């Protein structure tokens, strides 16, 4: 019989879903515990290895391999996958770039990883403390893989749950204790472990009884299942609630939800109770802060408080409903406050040399490659010193000082005004213009903006040379470095600072391999400088989100940002964006006939993604609810079977018959409770006629039941097992009837 693939899959995995659920629940608890511990930033590799170990342990347990061969295979496979994962090869293969780009990118990532391994060896050989967390990541990932693989092997191959659970429990308890996570998740694990031990014991006993021909009622499994699932559900739910509400981030989520609810209700409250003194809430004072690159340990400002309102002379962007078109048309301006020129391993030095008397500019006459942008800025909160404007401000309102440096055209604003206007010359340039810029840098520019520390690690220079190999223009080198950083390194604000003896850029590129705008911008500027491209880092705020009601951009504290500016002779400073959480600046390229060669790349989300905490409690709650639903269905079915069996002979034949009646009833084949087995079969023979295996199975099960009820000779164990196998093999027909029944119910509901 040619059965559909989903039917074959169901038949092949029947009875395995309970075991899969229990093993998967234990792996889920371990993954959550590792994630909550947050030992290293890249703990997703550890979590991935936990699941891969469970998967391959399950598959190996289905083979006829010896334990020694399976062990060697598991270790070799785990080491290979972990090394490829640490080298970041898998995301690259999933992206599917062109063959040439793929090979080049794989070569660069392999070089970076080999340099990382060399750093481990050098630190261990010299006795220095290993600053790189990669070795811990490798060992933890390998341990997670082996423990879950051993769990699956022991349970499925050896039918010994204790041997598989003990190492798993030791590792989970050690992780929870060292990370001070409390006992909540360990209690959830104990419930899964208890259910697994009982289930494996039940399976082992059933197989022993079958081998010895011992008759037992199928309801025994039902009763055990309901008891185990009920206990697991109750305890798991209580532990889940306690651990969710008892953690700081749980309370933070509740506080955030309350704050959002209060903000949404404030307009209605003002309207209904305008004369009532409003309640007083403790709000943190708004402080205007940008990334402090003079000290890499200062971190990144965050928060959703509004810092700036900026209204520009640009036409308003399309509404969000326009989708991709709205993002493609949205102008991108960064509100710059500072620029940094001198790089040291521990921080940048800001530009401090400005002309005593800035020149007077005619704002309405911008130079080539520029256009005029007018801005009205309102600064909320406490601030002093730097003010904000796009690219190159040339004029401003009273009370605002224009700082200018003739050497390289640097222009900044400063003052204490909270509301001001500014006129800036912003980039309106094409890739053709940037390619046409003079290849040689003015000596005074090269002297300042090609600076790198004398002790810059050589592998940073070598990596930059590999990334830009074959690039013939300044723009091509810049884009290669930008694209390499965006595609290779992860964005995260939860990174550990480099040690006092480490170089910040080297630590990011070869050890931490994750960071935020400070890391990406600093690395891009330093790499470009080593290749003769004048670059610097600027700080301020990203564009923000457009408020159509106010006609201005709302800039929050979390929009604090650092980016890269590259000097092109004849055009000045041009912005580039190496941070993958922000959209790139697009400079279109045209043919000599004026046709656009390639459309701008799609823009990512404006707001950066700062490693939101995974919704593990939600996932666990879904698992618990699934188990609760399974327990409820199982209990209802067990009660109906027991009521039916109370009026009929007990034993395997009766259990099998009433189980069949229950399932056929789900598919719409019913009869009156008083109907005899023969009457039930006669009533539904026509419906079963189109499914011969199902009809024959129903006839065999009914015959054995009648024999057990009314004959002096009860059915032999072999006969019952033969009928049970016949019924199982006929499940395809039952699934077809069940599907037809569901369609009928759905059609009636539509009517």
N, C-alpha and C positions, 0 to 999 in steps of 0.2 A: 504494500500500500504506500503510495507516494504522499507523505505527510508534509504540510508546510514546515518551514524552518523553525518557526516559533513553537510549533507543537513538538518537534523533535527536541528543541532546547528544553522545553518544559519537562518532557519525559526523561531527558538525560540528567536533569538536576533535581528531580522530585525528591523530596525528603532531605535535600541538602540546605534548604533555606534557613532552617533553624540553626544549623551549625555555622553557616556563613554569617548569620546575624550575630551570634554570640562572639565569634572570632573577630568580626568587624567591629563590634562594640568595644571589645578590649583594645583593639588597635586604635580606635577613635579616642579612647581615654588616654592612651599613651601619647598619641599625637597632640592632644590638647595639653597634657601635662608638660610636654617638651616646649610647646609654643608659649605657654604661660611662664615657663622658667626664663625664656628669653636669654639663653646663655650666649648666643651669638646672633648677629643680625640675620645671617643667611640660614636660619633654622628651617626654612622650607625644604632644604635638601634632606635634613634629618627626617622630617615628617614624610617626605616622598619615599625615603628608603624604608620607613616603617611599613608603608602600604605595599611597596614592591616586595619586601621580604615576605609579607603575608601571602601575596599572590604567588610568588615562585615557590614558597614552601608548600602551598596547596597543590600546585602543579607537580612538583617533585614527588609529593606523597602519592600521587596517582600513577607513578611509574613503578617499574620493578627494579629500580636501582638500589644498590646497597647503601647503607648509611654513610660509609666512607666516601664512595663516589659522589653521592649527593652533597656531602659536606664540602669536598674540594670544588665541585662545580658552583655551589652557592657562594663560597668565598671569592673565587675568581670572578664570577659575574658581578658580585657586589663591589669589589675593588674597581673593576673596569667602569661600571656605571657611575660610581661616586667620583672617580677622577674625571670622567667626561662631564659630569654635572658641575664640578668645581671649575673646570676649564670653560664652562658656559657654552658648550657646544650644542646642547639640545635645543635651547631657544633659537640659536642661529639656524639650525636645520629646519625648525618649524616655520621660520620666517620665509624660507624658500627664495633667497635672492638668486640673481643670475649666477651661472657656474663660475665665471671669473671672480666675481665679488665674493662668492661663497668660499672659494679656495683661499683667496687673499685674507678674508676675515678669519677663517680657521687657522691660517698660518700665524696671524697676529695674536689670536687668543692662545694658541699653543705656545708661542714665544712668551707671552705674559705669564702663563701658568708655569712654564719651565723656570722662568726667573723667580717665581714665587717659591717653587721647590728648592731652588738654589739658596734662597734666603733662609728657609728652614734648616738646610744642611749647614750653612755658614753659622747660624746662631747656635745650633746644637754643638758644633765642633769647637767654637770659641768659648762656649760656656755662657754666652749672653742670654738674657731673658728673651723668650720668643714673643714678640709683639703681635705677630700674625695669628689670628684665630683659626686659620685654615687647618692646622694640624688637629686641633680639637674638633673642628667640623668633620674632618675625615674619619676620625676614630668614633665619634658619636654616631655618625651616619652608618658606619660599618656595624657598630654594636646594635643599633636599632634594627637594621636589616636581619642580622643573625638571630636576634632574640625572637622576633616575630616569625621568621622562617622556621626556627626550631619549635615554636608553639604549634604552627600548623602541621609540621611533620609528626610531632608527638601525638597530637590529637587524632589525626586522620590515618597515619600509617601505623602507629603503635597502639592506638586506642588507650593512651595513657595521658590523661589530662594533667595529672599531678606533675609529671616530669616537665611538661611544657609550661605550666603556669608558674612554677617556682622561680626560674630565672627571670621571667617576665615581671613577677611581683617584686623581686629584689631590685631590679632596675627601676621600676616605677616608684617604689618606696624611697629609694636613694635619691632619685630626681626630686620627688616632692619634699623630702626632708631638707636637702641642701638648698632648695629654692624657697623654702618656707611657704608652701602653698596650702598648708593645712590638710585636714583629713577628708574633705568633701569628696574630691575626685577618687581618692583611694577607696572610699566606701562604694562608689559606683562600680569601680573595677571589681571589688569583692563580690558584688551581686552578679556581675557577668561571669566571674570565675566560678561561683557556686553553681549557677545554672549550667555552665559548661561541664563541670565535673559530674553533676547529676545526670545530664543528658548523655555524656559519653558512657557512664556506668550503665545507664538504661540500654543503650545500643549494644554494649558488650554482653549484657545479660540476655537480651532478646536473641542475639546471634547464638549464644550458648544454648538457649532453650530450643531454638529452631534446629540446631545441629543434633540435639538429643531427642527431638520429637516431642517436647513438652508443650502441651496446649495452654494458652493463656489468652485472656480477653484483650482485644485492642483498646478497650476503654482504659486499661491501665496506663497507657502512654498519654491518653487525654487527661486523666486525672493528675498525673505528674506534671504535664505541661502547664495546666492551669495553675497549680500550686506554685511552681517555680517562677512562672511569669508574673503572678500576682505579687509575690514577695519582692521580686526584682523591680517591678514597676513602682511599688509604694516607696521602697527605700531609695531608689534612684531619683524619684521625683522630689522627695524631701531633701536629699543631698544636693540636687541640682539647684533648688531654690535657695538653700542656705549658702552655697558657694557663689551663686550669682549675686545675691544681695549683700553678701559679706565681704566683697572685694572692693578696693577703692575705685576701680574702673566701673564696677556695677553701680555704685553710688553716683559716680560721675555721669553715667548714662541717665539715671533717674533725674539728677539735677539738670542735665541738659534738656531733657524732655519737659521738665517743669518750666524751665526758662523759656523754651520755645512756645509753650502753651500760654505763658503769661504775656509774651510779646504779641501773640496773635489776639489775645483778649483785651489788650489795653485800649484800642480804639473804641470798642463797644462800651467798655467801662467808662471812658471819658464822656461818651455820648449820654449814657444813662445816669451817671452819678457825677456830673461835672462839678457840683458844689462841695463834694466830699473830699476831705484831705486824703490824697492817695497813700497807699502803704509804702513804707520805706524799705528798700532792698539794698543790701550791701553790694555795691558795684565797684569792681577794681578800677582805679583811675586809668584813663586812657593815656598811654605813653607812646609817642611817635618814635619808633626804633627801626633802624635798617640794619642789615647784617654788618657786624663789626669785624672787618677783615684784618684789623691790626692785631687781633688775638684770635687764633683759630679755635680756642676753647670756649669762646663766648656763646656758641650755639646760634640758633635761628629763631627770630621772633615768631610768635604764633598768636592765634586768637581771631575771633570773628568780629571784634569791635571795628567800627568804621573809623578809618584814619584820615582819609582824604575824600573830598568830592572834587572831581575835575570835569569841567565843561570845556569842550574844544570847539574849534571852528569847523571840524570835519562834519559831514552830514551824518545823521544818526544811523547806526547799523540796523540791519534787518532784524525783525523780531526773532526770538528763539524758535518760533513755529516754522520758520523757513528752513530749519535743519542745517545741512551741510553748507547750503548757500549762505546762510547767516554767518557761519564761522569763517567761510572763505572771504567774505566781504568786510568783516570786522577789522578796522584799523588796529595796528599794534604799535603802541607807544609805551616806552618805559619812562617813568618819572624819576629822573636821575638826581641824586643828592651828592654823591662823592665819586671820585676816581682814585685808583690806587696804582702806583707806578713801580715801587721797589719791592721785590719779592724776597722774603727770608723764609727759612724752613718753618717758622712759627707764626708768621703773620706778614701782611703787606703794610707798606708805609704809604699814607695818603699823599696826594698832590698838595703841596703847600706853597709853591712859588708862583705868585700871580703878579701881573703888572700893577704898578701904582695907579695908573690912570687908564682904564679900559677904553678902547676906541669907540667912537660913535657909529653905530650901524644904521643903515637904512633897512629896516625890517622887511619892507615891501620889495626889496631887490635881492633875493637870495642868490648865491652863486650856483654854478652848474651842479646838477645832481641833488639840489635841495629845493624845498618848498616851505612856505610860511605856515606855521600852525599857531593859532592864538589859543591861549588857555586861561581859564578862570579857576583858581585853586582856592579851596577852603580847607584849612588844616584843623582837624579836631584833636583836642588833647594838648598835653604839654610838649613843647618843642623849643629848641634854641639852635642857633647856628645855621646849618644847611637847610635850604628850602628845595622845592621840587619843580622840575621842568623837563620837557622832552629834549633829548639830544643836545643841541647847541642853542641855549637861550641868548638872545641878542638885545632884548629890551624887557623892562619890567616896570611895574607901577612904583609909586613913591613908597619909601620905607624898605625897599628891597635892594640889596647890593649885588651888582653884577661882578663876579670874579672872572678874570680873563687872563689867559697865558698866550702871548703872541707866538711863542716857540712852536706850539703844535695845535693852536686853535681851541684849547680846552676852555669851556665856559661853564660856570656854576652860579647858582643863586644862594644868597645867605641873608639872614635877617630874622626878626622876631614876629613879623606880620603873620596873622592867621588867615587873612583874606587878601589875595593879590592877583594881579594879572601878569601874564608873561607872553612874550612872542619868541618863538623858537624857529630855527631853521632845521627841519627834520629831513631825513633821507627820502629822496624820491629818485632812486637810482636803479639802474639795471645791471645785470651781470656783464653785459657788453661794456658798460662804462668802467666797471671795476677791472675787467681784463685789460682795458686800454690804459689804466693808470701806469705811471712810470715804474719800471721794475726796481730801480735803485732808490733806496731810502736816503733822505737828507742826513748828513752825518750827525747833526744835533738830535734828530729823532732816534737814530740807531744807538746813540750813546746812552739814551735814557730807557728806551722801550725794547731793547734786546738784552737787558740786564738779567742775569741769573746768578745765584750764589756760586762761589767757586767750588763748594763741596756738594753740588747737586749730584745725586747718584747717577752713574753712567747709564744704568738701564733705562732711566727716563729719557735720556737723549737718544739711546738706541731705539726705543719704542717709537718715539716721534719720527725718527728717520725711516723706520719701516712703514709707518702709517702714511707718510707723505712721499714714499718712494715713487718716482715716475711723474709726480705732479710738476707741471711746468710753470704755473702762475701762482701768485700770492693767493688769489681767490680759491684755486683748486686745493692748495695746501690747507687753507682755513676750513673749507667744507669737509675735507677728508677727516681732519682732527675732530671737528664738530660731530660728524656722523658716527665716527668710531666711538666716541664717548657716549653718545646717546643710545647706541645699539648694544654696547658691551656692558655697561655698568648700571646697577640698580639705583633707583631713587629711594631714599629713606632718610628720615630725620632722627632715627634712633640708632645712631652710630657712636662708637666709642672714640674719644679723641686720641690722636697719636701721642706717643710718649715724647718726652723732652728731647731724646736723642734721635728721633726719627724725623725725616723730611716729610712735610704734610702731603705734598703731591705724590711722592714715592709711596707713602703709606696707602693713599687712596688707590693708586693705579695697580699696585701689586699685592696688597695685603687685605685691606678692608673691602675694596671693590664695590663699595656702595656709599652713598652720601647724598647731600643736598646741594643747593646751588653754589655754595662756597667751594665745595670740593670740585664740582664740574668746571666752574669758571676759572678757578686757580689752575687746574690741570691743563685746560685748553690754552690759557695765556702762556704758561711756562713752556709747554710743548711747542707752541708756535714760535716763541722766542728762540728756542734752540735751533730752529730751522730758518732763522733770518726773517721772520715775520713780526713786525712791531705790533704788540698787543698789550692790553691792560685790562683791569677788572673795574667795572663800575657797579655801584650799589644804589638802591632806591626802592621803588615799588613797581610791580608789574601793572599792566593796564587796568585790571579790575573788571567788574561786571557793570554793564550799562543799565541804568535805571531810566526807563522810558518816561515815567511820570515826572521825574526831576530833570530829565534831559542831560544827565551827567553820569560819569563813571564813579561807581562806589568802590573805593579801595580799602580793603581790610588789612588788619595787622598781619594776617597770614600771607599777604601779597608781597611782604618784604622780600627782596630778591637781589641777587648778584648775577651779572652777565659779563660778556666779553665784548670789547670794542677793538677793532683792528684798524690801523692807519693805512689809508690809500692816498698816495701823493696826488694832489689836485682835488681831492674830494673830502679829505679829513677822516674823522672817526666814524666807522660803520659798525652797527650792532650785529652780534651773532649770539645764538642761544644754544649752548651745549647741554643744558639740563633737560632730561627727557620729560619731565612733568610740565614743561611749558612749550608753547608753540614756537616753531622756528620763524625767524625773519626770512621772508621770501623776496628774492631779488630776481625778477623774471629775465629771461634771455630771449632775444628776438633775432630773426633772420635778417639779412640785409634788406629784404623786401618789407620788413616791419611785421612779420607774422610771429606769433608767440610759439616758441619751440615746445615748451612743456608747461602745462598748467601748474599753478602752485600746489604744493603738497597739502593734503588735508590737515587741518589744525587739530591738535589734541585738546583736551579739556584745559580751560584757562586756569582753574584752581588746581594746584598740585595735589597729588595723592600722597598723604603722609603716613603710609603704612597703617590703615585703620585696623583695629583689632578684629580678627576673624570672628564670625558669629558662631563660635563653637557651642555656646549654650543653646542656641537655637537648633543646631544640628543634633545635639544630644537630646534635646526635648522632642525633636521629631522622631528620633529612634525610640525614645521611651513611649511616646504616644502610639507609635506603630506597634510596639510590643503590647501595650494596653489594649489596643483594638484587636490584635490577634488573640489575646487572652479572653476578651469578651466573646468573640466569635466561637472560640474553642469551647468556652464554658456553655454557651447556648446549645451548641451542637452536642456536647457531652450530656447535658441534661435531657435533651430530646431522645438521644440514644438510650439513656438509662431508663427513661419512662417506657420506651418501646420494648426494651429487653426485659423489663419487669413482668411483661405479659407473655414472654416467649422464652424458649430455652436459652440458657447462657452458653458461652463458649465461642470459639472462633467463627463458626458458621453463622451464628446469630449476629455477632458483631459485624461480620462482613456484609450480611444481608441488610441490616439497618443502616450501615454506612452507605451502601449503594442507594437505598431508598432516599436517604437524606440528600445525596448529591443529585440524584435524578429529580428530586423535588426542586432544587435550585434551578434546574434547566426547564422547569415547567411541567414535568411529568408527575402528576399527583393523582391521588385517589382518596376516598373517604377513609378516616381512621379505622373504621370497622371492616374495610375491604381486606379479604384474605390475600396471601401472596399470589395465588393464581389469578384472582380477580384484578389485582394491581398489574400483573404482567399482561393479562388479556386486554385491559383498558389501554395500555400504552404500547402494545405491539406494533400498531400502525405507525406511531411516531418513531419507533426504533427500527422500522423496516429499512429505512434508507442508510442504516449504519450497521452492517452485518456483524462486525466484531463486537459491537456494543450489545446487540440483541443476543448473540450467543453467550456473552459473558453474563448478561442478566438472567438468561435461562439456566446457566450452570449454577450461579449463586443461589437462585431461587430453589432449584432442585436439591442442592445440598442443605439448605435451610429446612425444607420440608422433611428431608431424610432425618436431620438431627432432631426435629420436633416430633415426628410421628413413627419413625422406624425404630425397631429394636437394635439395629446395627448403626451406630453413629458413623459419620464420615471419617475416613482415615485422615491422618495429618497431611499425607501427600495430596489427597484430593482437595483439601482446603487450600493448600499452597498453590495447587494448579489453578484453582478458580480465582484465587487472589491475583496471580500473575495474569490470567486472562482479563480480569477486570482492569488491571493497571495498563495493559497494552491497549485496551479499548478506550482510554481516556481521550484520544483524539476525537472520537465521535461525540463524547460527552462535552468537550470544549466547543464543538460546532453547535450542538444544541443550546449550550449556555450562551454562546454569542448571538444566536438567533433570538433567544429569549430576551436578551438585553436590548437588541434592536427593536423588538416589539414594544417593550416598555418605554423606550425613548420616543418612539413614534406616537404612542398614546399620550405621553406627556406633552408633546408639541401640540396635539389637537386640543 
